[in-house]
Amino acid sequence: MVAQHVVSAQEVASSFKITVSLINFYTNLGLLEVFDRKGRGNKRYYLLPAVEHRLQIINEMKRRGFPLRLIQESLHREQS
């Protein structure tokens, strides 16, 4: 069984050089999936391989000029 690496929104933001606000925005749109919520303020945690994969897709699609609505649809299809 492969160990799952759980990271905070802050760790994800630092790793991808983006803001926690953007992580939260993507999460609220359903582009990123929260693995767990803990502590004061319901701090969000993500599974590292999954959030990395999703952010890579989002960044590539944004780079190619896709609007968020189409990115959202694409990621929802991938999830199904």
DSSP file (Angstrom, degrees, kcal/mol; ACC not computed):
  #  RESIDUE AA STRUCTURE BP1 BP2  ACC     N-H-->O    O-->H-N    N-H-->O    O-->H-N    TCO  KAPPA ALPHA  PHI   PSI    X-CA   Y-CA   Z-CA
    1    1 A M              0   0    0      0, 0.0     2,-0.4     0, 0.0     0, 0.0   0.000 360.0 360.0 360.0 134.5    0.0    0.0    0.0
    2    2 A V        -     0   0    0      1,-0.1     2,-0.2     0, 0.0     0, 0.0  -0.681 360.0-121.2 -86.3 131.9    1.3    3.4   -1.0
    3    3 A A        -     0   0    0     -2,-0.4     2,-0.5     1,-0.1    -1,-0.1  -0.466  23.7-133.0 -70.6 141.1    1.5    6.1    1.8
    4    4 A Q        -     0   0    0     -2,-0.2     2,-0.7    44,-0.0    -1,-0.1  -0.838   9.8-142.1 -99.5 131.7   -0.5    9.2    1.0
    5    5 A H        -     0   0    0     -2,-0.5    43,-3.3     2,-0.0     2,-0.4  -0.832  15.6-160.6 -95.9 116.8    1.1   12.5    1.6
    6    6 A V  E     -A   47   0A   0     -2,-0.7     2,-0.3    41,-0.2    41,-0.2  -0.840  12.2-178.1-101.5 131.6   -1.3   15.1    3.0
    7    7 A V  E     -A   46   0A   0     39,-2.9    39,-3.2    -2,-0.4     2,-0.1  -0.919  23.9-116.0-130.0 153.7   -0.4   18.8    2.7
    8    8 A S  E  >  -A   45   0A   0     -2,-0.3     4,-2.2    37,-0.2    37,-0.2  -0.350  33.2-107.8 -79.8 165.3   -2.0   22.0    3.9
    9    9 A A  H  > S+     0   0    0     35,-1.4     4,-2.8     1,-0.2     5,-0.2   0.877 122.1  56.0 -59.4 -37.5   -3.3   24.7    1.5
   10   10 A Q  H  > S+     0   0    0     34,-0.2     4,-2.5     2,-0.2    -1,-0.2   0.907 106.8  48.4 -62.1 -42.6   -0.3   26.8    2.5
   11   11 A E  H  > S+     0   0    0      2,-0.2     4,-2.3     1,-0.2    -1,-0.2   0.898 112.5  48.5 -65.5 -40.3    2.2   24.0    1.5
   12   12 A V  H  X S+     0   0    0     -4,-2.2     4,-2.2     2,-0.2    -2,-0.2   0.944 111.9  49.6 -62.9 -47.6    0.4   23.6   -1.8
   13   13 A A  H  X>S+     0   0    0     -4,-2.8     5,-2.2     1,-0.2     4,-0.8   0.913 112.4  47.3 -58.8 -45.1    0.5   27.4   -2.4
   14   14 A S  H ><5S+     0   0    0     -4,-2.5     3,-0.5     1,-0.2    -1,-0.2   0.913 111.4  51.1 -62.9 -43.1    4.2   27.6   -1.6
   15   15 A S  H 3<5S+     0   0    0     -4,-2.3    -1,-0.2     1,-0.2    -2,-0.2   0.872 119.3  35.3 -62.9 -39.0    5.1   24.6   -3.8
   16   16 A F  H 3<5S-     0   0    0     -4,-2.2    -1,-0.2    -5,-0.1    -2,-0.2   0.383 107.5-121.5 -98.4   2.8    3.2   26.1   -6.8
   17   17 A K  T <<5S+     0   0    0     -4,-0.8     2,-0.3    -3,-0.5    -3,-0.2   0.913  73.7 117.2  55.4  46.8    4.1   29.7   -6.1
   18   18 A I      < -     0   0    0     -5,-2.2    -1,-0.2    -6,-0.2     2,-0.2  -0.800  67.4 -91.6-130.2 174.2    0.5   30.8   -5.9
   19   19 A T     >  -     0   0    0     -2,-0.3     4,-1.8     1,-0.1     3,-0.2  -0.514  21.4-124.5 -90.3 157.4   -1.6   32.2   -3.1
   20   20 A V  H  > S+     0   0    0      1,-0.2     4,-2.9     2,-0.2     5,-0.2   0.848 113.8  62.1 -63.3 -33.9   -3.7   30.3   -0.5
   21   21 A S  H  > S+     0   0    0      1,-0.2     4,-2.4     2,-0.2    -1,-0.2   0.888 103.3  48.2 -59.0 -39.6   -6.6   32.5   -1.8
   22   22 A L  H  > S+     0   0    0      2,-0.2     4,-2.8     1,-0.2     5,-0.2   0.898 110.0  51.6 -68.9 -39.8   -6.2   31.0   -5.2
   23   23 A I  H  X S+     0   0    0     -4,-1.8     4,-2.4     2,-0.2    -2,-0.2   0.941 112.6  46.2 -58.5 -47.2   -6.2   27.5   -3.7
   24   24 A N  H  X S+     0   0    0     -4,-2.9     4,-2.8     2,-0.2    -2,-0.2   0.890 111.1  52.4 -64.0 -39.6   -9.4   28.3   -1.9
   25   25 A F  H  X S+     0   0    0     -4,-2.4     4,-1.7     2,-0.2    -2,-0.2   0.945 111.4  45.7 -60.5 -49.5  -10.9   29.8   -5.0
   26   26 A Y  H  X>S+     0   0    0     -4,-2.8     5,-2.6     1,-0.2     6,-0.9   0.889 113.2  51.1 -61.2 -39.6  -10.2   26.7   -7.0
   27   27 A T  H ><5S+     0   0    0     -4,-2.4     3,-1.2     4,-0.2    -2,-0.2   0.927 108.2  51.1 -64.0 -45.1  -11.5   24.5   -4.2
   28   28 A N  H 3<5S+     0   0    0     -4,-2.8    -1,-0.2     1,-0.3    -2,-0.2   0.804 108.7  52.2 -64.0 -29.1  -14.7   26.5   -4.0
   29   29 A L  H 3<5S-     0   0    0     -4,-1.7    -1,-0.3    -5,-0.2    -2,-0.2   0.585 119.2-113.0 -79.4 -10.5  -15.2   26.1   -7.7
   30   30 A G  T <<5S+     0   0    0     -3,-1.2    -3,-0.2    -4,-0.5    -2,-0.1   0.596  86.0 119.3  88.2  11.7  -14.7   22.3   -7.3
   31   31 A L  S   <S+     0   0    0     -5,-2.6     2,-0.4    -6,-0.2    -4,-0.2   0.800  75.8  39.5 -79.1 -29.1  -11.4   22.3   -9.2
   32   32 A L  S    S-     0   0    0     -6,-0.9     2,-0.5    -9,-0.1    -2,-0.2  -0.943  80.0-137.1-120.8 144.2   -9.5   20.9   -6.2
   33   33 A E        -     0   0    0     -2,-0.4    14,-0.4    14,-0.1     2,-0.3  -0.877  13.4-134.6-106.1 126.5  -10.8   18.3   -3.7
   34   34 A V        -     0   0    0     -2,-0.5    12,-0.2     1,-0.2     3,-0.1  -0.612  12.6-166.9 -76.5 131.9  -10.2   18.8    0.0
   35   35 A F        -     0   0    0     10,-3.0     2,-0.3    -2,-0.3    11,-0.2   0.858  68.0 -12.8 -84.1 -40.3   -9.0   15.6    1.7
   36   36 A D  E     -B   45   0A   0      9,-1.5     9,-2.4     2,-0.0     2,-0.4  -0.984  53.3-141.8-158.3 159.2   -9.6   16.8    5.3
   37   37 A R  E     +B   44   0A   0     -2,-0.3     2,-0.3     7,-0.2     7,-0.2  -0.999  30.6 165.1-130.2 132.9  -10.4   19.8    7.4
   38   38 A K  E   > +B   43   0A   0      5,-2.1     5,-1.8    -2,-0.4    -2,-0.0  -0.942  30.7   4.5-143.0 161.5   -8.8   20.3   10.8
   39   39 A G  T > 5S-     0   0    0     -2,-0.3     3,-1.7     3,-0.2     2,-0.1   0.091  98.0 -10.1  69.0-171.1   -8.2   22.8   13.6
   40   40 A R  T 3 5S+     0   0    0      1,-0.3     3,-0.4     2,-0.1    -2,-0.1  -0.393 133.3  14.9 -64.1 134.4   -9.2   26.3   14.1
   41   41 A G  T 3 5S-     0   0    0      1,-0.2    -1,-0.3    -2,-0.1     3,-0.1   0.620 118.9 -87.2  76.8  11.8  -10.8   27.9   11.0
   42   42 A N  T < 5 -     0   0    0     -3,-1.7    -3,-0.2     1,-0.1    -1,-0.2   0.933  55.1-148.0  52.5  52.8  -11.3   24.5    9.4
   43   43 A K  E   < - B   0  38A   0     -5,-1.8    -5,-2.1    -3,-0.4     2,-0.3  -0.245  13.4-124.8 -53.8 133.1   -7.8   24.4    7.8
   44   44 A R  E     - B   0  37A   0     -7,-0.2   -35,-1.4    -3,-0.1     2,-0.3  -0.632  24.6-168.1 -89.5 140.1   -7.9   22.6    4.5
   45   45 A Y  E     -AB   8  36A   0     -9,-2.4   -10,-3.0    -2,-0.3    -9,-1.5  -0.957   3.1-164.4-126.8 146.6   -5.7   19.6    3.6
   46   46 A Y  E     -A    7   0A   0    -39,-3.2   -39,-2.9    -2,-0.3     2,-0.5  -0.899  28.7-108.7-128.9 153.3   -5.1   18.0    0.3
   47   47 A L  E  >  -A    6   0A   0    -14,-0.4     4,-2.6    -2,-0.3     5,-0.3  -0.754  33.8-137.6 -80.7 125.3   -3.6   14.7   -1.0
   48   48 A L  H  > S+     0   0    0    -43,-3.3     4,-2.4    -2,-0.5     5,-0.3   0.899  96.1  46.8 -57.2 -51.1   -0.3   15.7   -2.6
   49   49 A P  H  > S+     0   0    0      0, 0.0     4,-2.1     0, 0.0    -1,-0.2   0.921 116.4  45.9 -60.5 -39.8   -0.4   13.6   -5.8
   50   50 A A  H  > S+     0   0    0      2,-0.2     4,-2.5     1,-0.2    -2,-0.2   0.928 114.4  45.3 -68.7 -45.9   -4.0   14.5   -6.6
   51   51 A V  H  X S+     0   0    0     -4,-2.6     4,-2.5     2,-0.2    -1,-0.2   0.871 113.1  51.4 -69.0 -35.8   -3.7   18.3   -6.0
   52   52 A E  H  X S+     0   0    0     -4,-2.4     4,-2.2    -5,-0.3    -1,-0.2   0.938 111.3  48.0 -62.2 -46.8   -0.4   18.4   -8.0
   53   53 A H  H  X S+     0   0    0     -4,-2.1     4,-2.0    -5,-0.3    -2,-0.2   0.931 113.5  46.9 -59.9 -48.0   -2.1   16.6  -10.9
   54   54 A R  H  X S+     0   0    0     -4,-2.5     4,-2.8     1,-0.2    -1,-0.2   0.916 112.0  49.5 -62.5 -44.7   -5.1   18.9  -10.8
   55   55 A L  H  X S+     0   0    0     -4,-2.5     4,-2.8     1,-0.2    -1,-0.2   0.857 108.7  53.6 -65.7 -34.4   -3.0   22.1  -10.6
   56   56 A Q  H  X S+     0   0    0     -4,-2.2     4,-2.2     2,-0.2    -1,-0.2   0.917 111.6  45.4 -64.2 -42.5   -0.9   21.0  -13.5
   57   57 A I  H  X S+     0   0    0     -4,-2.0     4,-2.7     2,-0.2     5,-0.2   0.942 114.2  48.5 -64.5 -48.0   -4.0   20.5  -15.6
   58   58 A I  H  X S+     0   0    0     -4,-2.8     4,-2.6     1,-0.2     5,-0.2   0.938 113.3  47.3 -58.1 -49.0   -5.5   23.8  -14.5
   59   59 A N  H  X S+     0   0    0     -4,-2.8     4,-2.3     1,-0.2    -1,-0.2   0.893 113.4  47.7 -62.1 -41.4   -2.2   25.7  -15.2
   60   60 A E  H  X S+     0   0    0     -4,-2.2     4,-1.6    -5,-0.2    -1,-0.2   0.919 113.5  47.0 -67.1 -43.2   -1.8   24.1  -18.6
   61   61 A M  H  <>S+     0   0    0     -4,-2.7     5,-2.6     2,-0.2     4,-0.2   0.891 113.0  49.2 -67.0 -38.5   -5.4   24.8  -19.7
   62   62 A K  H ><5S+     0   0    0     -4,-2.6     3,-1.6    -5,-0.2    -2,-0.2   0.915 108.4  54.0 -63.9 -42.0   -5.1   28.4  -18.4
   63   63 A R  H 3<5S+     0   0    0     -4,-2.3    -1,-0.2     1,-0.3    -2,-0.2   0.848 107.1  51.7 -60.2 -34.5   -1.9   28.8  -20.4
   64   64 A R  T 3<5S-     0   0    0     -4,-1.6    -1,-0.3    -5,-0.1    -2,-0.2   0.445 124.0-105.5 -84.0  -0.2   -3.7   27.6  -23.5
   65   65 A G  T < 5 +     0   0    0     -3,-1.6    -3,-0.2     1,-0.3    -2,-0.1   0.593  64.3 154.3  92.4  10.8   -6.4   30.2  -23.0
   66   66 A F      < -     0   0    0     -5,-2.6    -1,-0.3    -6,-0.1     2,-0.1  -0.522  43.1-122.0 -72.8 137.7   -9.2   28.0  -21.7
   67   67 A P    >>  -     0   0    0      0, 0.0     4,-1.9     0, 0.0     3,-0.6  -0.405  25.8-108.5 -73.8 158.3  -11.8   29.8  -19.5
   68   68 A L  H 3> S+     0   0    0      1,-0.2     4,-3.0     2,-0.2     5,-0.2   0.838 116.8  62.3 -56.7 -35.1  -12.4   28.4  -16.0
   69   69 A R  H 3> S+     0   0    0      1,-0.2     4,-2.2     2,-0.2    -1,-0.2   0.917 107.2  42.9 -59.0 -43.6  -15.8   27.1  -17.0
   70   70 A L  H <> S+     0   0    0     -3,-0.6     4,-2.4     2,-0.2    -1,-0.2   0.857 112.9  52.5 -71.9 -34.7  -14.3   24.7  -19.5
   71   71 A I  H  X S+     0   0    0     -4,-1.9     4,-2.5     2,-0.2     5,-0.2   0.928 109.7  50.4 -62.4 -44.3  -11.5   23.7  -17.1
   72   72 A Q  H  X S+     0   0    0     -4,-3.0     4,-2.2     1,-0.2    -2,-0.2   0.931 111.4  47.4 -58.1 -48.7  -14.2   22.9  -14.6
   73   73 A E  H  X S+     0   0    0     -4,-2.2     4,-2.1     1,-0.2    -1,-0.2   0.904 111.9  50.6 -61.4 -42.4  -16.1   20.8  -17.1
   74   74 A S  H  X S+     0   0    0     -4,-2.4     4,-2.1     1,-0.2    -1,-0.2   0.915 111.9  46.2 -62.9 -44.4  -13.0   19.0  -18.1
   75   75 A L  H  X S+     0   0    0     -4,-2.5     4,-1.8     1,-0.2    -1,-0.2   0.848 110.8  52.8 -69.9 -33.2  -11.9   18.1  -14.6
   76   76 A H  H  X S+     0   0    0     -4,-2.2     4,-1.3    -5,-0.2    -1,-0.2   0.885 109.6  49.2 -68.5 -37.4  -15.5   17.0  -13.7
   77   77 A R  H  < S+     0   0    0     -4,-2.1     3,-0.2     1,-0.2    -2,-0.2   0.902 109.8  51.9 -65.1 -40.6  -15.4   14.6  -16.7
   78   78 A E  H  < S+     0   0    0     -4,-2.1    -2,-0.2     1,-0.2    -1,-0.2   0.872 108.6  51.6 -62.3 -36.7  -12.0   13.3  -15.6
   79   79 A Q  H  <        0   0    0     -4,-1.8    -1,-0.2     1,-0.2    -2,-0.2   0.794 360.0 360.0 -71.2 -29.6  -13.4   12.6  -12.1
   80   80 A S     <        0   0    0     -4,-1.3    -1,-0.2    -3,-0.2    -2,-0.2   0.463 360.0 360.0 -72.9 360.0  -16.4   10.7  -13.4
